[in-house]
Each structure stands twice: as C-alpha cells, then as structure tokens.
Amino acid sequence: MSTLLHLDSSARTRSISREVSAAFADSWRLEHPGAGYVYRDLAADPVPFIDSGWTELCDAVLAAGATDLDRLATLVRTPAQAAAWRTIEPLLAELLAADIVLIGTPMYNYSIPAALKAWLDQVTFPRMSLAPRRFVVVTARGGAYSPGMPKAALDYQERYLRDFFAGHFAVTDPVFINAELANSRQDPALSRLRGEHDASYARALDTARRLGKAY
C-alpha cells in the first residue's frame, strides 16, 4: 500500500505553500483511502540542527560504507552519537517508508527555510538511491523566478532542491508546483501584479489537485 510523507515548512500557519500542498495531499488521500499518510510540520515542530554527535556518526557511517538503517544503528558508540541517532532514525524511517514525498516550502531570501534545511541535513546519510520514489515540491515565492523572468538567476530554491535530490538521493525527476508573486498581496509596489499572482496561485492549486489524483 502506498504511503505519502507530507512536510510543510512555512513559518506562517496560513500560507500559500501549506494550502497548495494540502490540496495535493487531500486529492491523493481521496484516491487512496486507507493508504499511509505521515505529516510533519517542520515549522511548528522543528527538527534540531545537526551537532557534533551528528558529525561523529556521519564520519563513522562514511568509513563503514553503511547503507541501511540496521547497519547504521550498530555504528553508534558514544552518548553524543546515540542522541544524534535518536533524531535521525525516525526521520530516515519515514523517508524510506514513503512512496511519495510532498514538500511545501516558501522561498525565504531566494532559498528555503531553515526548518526545511535542518530536515534535509539530518537525512543526508547514508547517501542512497530513493528512486523510483516521487518527490513533489510546492513552493510559494514573493516575486517571479520562472525561466525568462528578470530574477530567474536568483532562484536558489528550486535549483538547490533539484541538486540535493539528485546528488544525495539519485532522484532526478522531482516535480515543482510554483505559486509566484505572493508579495503582491502586501507590497504596494507589486500590487499591480496581483492578477498575475492570483492566476499563478489558481494554476498551482489546480496542478496540485490534478497530480494528487493522478499519483
């Protein structure tokens, strides 16, 4: 039976990335009654940043060439490593159990929130292939960063996540659903673009619902 791992990372309790990721999840769950569903709110219940225990355990994993959870557990030697493993193990178990990984993320300062980066850092070892799992990323951006737009070169959000998924998980076909120009809701300088934002947001919701049903 399929399992969906759903992560949200916006600091806002009501946000575009949360709404669009929820649209995907709701559509998917209607199509898969009784299927597994795991939800993590990385902003409300943050994953700790990596520490010295994590680096010690990472070094041990790399030296041993370990690639599975059972082997990883046997490498724990110190209290600091044990504390790190207590954080890592459930995160990796959720990731490995998922058939689809759904991530909702706003763009903060051209990239991703620290809450999402902390989760990514915790699950970076062992380096392993997660293909053919599907990764779906829902983004909300204050401006317009699509190809051909003046700020496209400043998109370190989608570019970073694509590189991370390919480099660490051998996932080269993530799907991105982007809602742009969200700042037109608050910024008077962008208010003239509110119609374009509304259209982008509507497309994102429609795409999320359609893909949730198709997946």
Residue pairs with C-beta under 8 A, 6 or more apart in sequence:
1 32
1 34
1 35
1 36
2 32
2 35
2 36
2 99
2 100
3 35
3 36
3 37
3 38
3 97
3 98
3 99
3 100
4 25
4 28
4 29
4 32
4 35
4 36
4 37
4 38
4 98
4 99
4 100
4 102
5 38
5 40
5 94
5 95
5 97
5 98
5 100
5 101
5 102
6 21
6 25
6 37
6 38
6 39
6 40
6 102
6 104
7 39
7 40
7 42
7 101
7 102
7 103
7 104
7 116
7 119
8 17
8 18
8 21
8 39
8 40
8 41
8 42
8 43
8 104
9 17
9 42
9 43
9 103
9 104
9 105
9 106
9 112
9 113
9 115
9 116
9 119
10 17
10 18
10 43
10 104
10 105
10 106
10 113
10 140
11 43
11 106
11 113
11 115
12 18
12 106
13 44
15 104
15 106
15 140
16 106
16 140
16 179
16 182
16 201
16 204
17 104
17 105
17 106
17 138
17 139
17 140
17 179
18 104
19 205
20 104
20 138
20 140
20 177
20 179
20 201
20 204
20 205
20 208
21 102
21 103
21 104
21 138
21 208
22 104
23 205
23 208
23 209
23 212
24 102
24 136
24 138
24 177
24 208
24 209
24 211
24 212
25 37
25 39
25 102
25 212
26 209
26 212
27 208
27 209
27 210
27 211
27 212
27 213
28 35
28 100
28 102
28 212
28 213
28 215
29 35
29 37
30 213
31 212
31 213
31 215
36 97
36 98
38 94
38 97
38 98
40 94
40 119
42 113
42 115
42 116
42 118
42 119
43 113
43 115
46 115
46 118
47 87
47 91
47 115
47 118
47 119
47 122
48 87
48 118
48 122
49 118
49 121
50 84
50 118
50 121
50 122
51 80
51 84
52 80
53 78
53 79
53 80
53 81
53 82
53 83
53 84
54 84
54 87
54 88
54 121
54 122
56 78
56 80
56 81
56 84
57 72
57 75
57 76
57 81
57 84
57 85
57 88
58 124
58 125
60 75
60 77
60 81
61 72
61 75
61 125
61 126
62 125
64 71
64 75
66 72
66 75
66 126
67 126
67 128
68 126
69 89
69 92
69 93
69 96
72 85
72 88
72 89
72 92
72 126
73 85
73 89
75 81
76 82
76 85
87 122
88 122
88 123
91 119
91 122
91 123
92 123
95 101
95 123
95 130
96 130
98 133
99 133
99 134
100 133
100 134
100 135
100 136
100 215
101 130
101 133
101 134
101 135
101 136
102 136
102 137
102 138
103 116
103 135
103 136
103 137
103 138
103 161
104 138
105 112
105 113
105 116
105 137
105 138
105 139
105 140
105 157
105 161
106 113
106 139
106 140
106 141
106 182
107 139
107 140
107 141
107 142
107 145
107 155
107 157
108 114
110 154
110 155
110 156
110 157
111 156
111 157
111 160
112 157
112 160
112 161
120 164
124 168
127 168
128 168
128 169
128 170
129 169
129 170
130 169
130 170
130 171
131 169
131 170
131 171
131 172
133 169
133 171
134 173
134 174
134 175
134 215
135 165
135 169
135 171
135 174
135 175
136 174
136 175
136 177
136 211
136 215
137 158
137 161
137 174
137 175
137 176
137 177
138 177
138 179
138 204
138 208
139 157
139 158
139 176
139 177
139 178
139 179
140 178
140 179
140 182
141 157
141 178
141 179
141 180
141 181
141 182
142 181
142 182
142 183
142 187
143 151
143 180
143 181
143 183
143 190
144 150
144 151
144 180
144 181
144 193
144 196
145 151
145 152
145 154
145 155
145 157
145 158
145 178
145 180
146 152
146 178
146 180
158 176
158 178
161 174
161 176
162 174
165 171
165 172
165 174
166 172
175 211
177 204
177 207
177 208
177 211
178 200
178 204
179 197
179 200
179 201
179 203
179 204
180 196
180 197
180 200
181 190
181 193
181 194
181 196
181 197
181 200
182 197
182 201
183 190
184 190
184 191
184 192
184 193
184 194
184 196
184 197
185 194
185 197
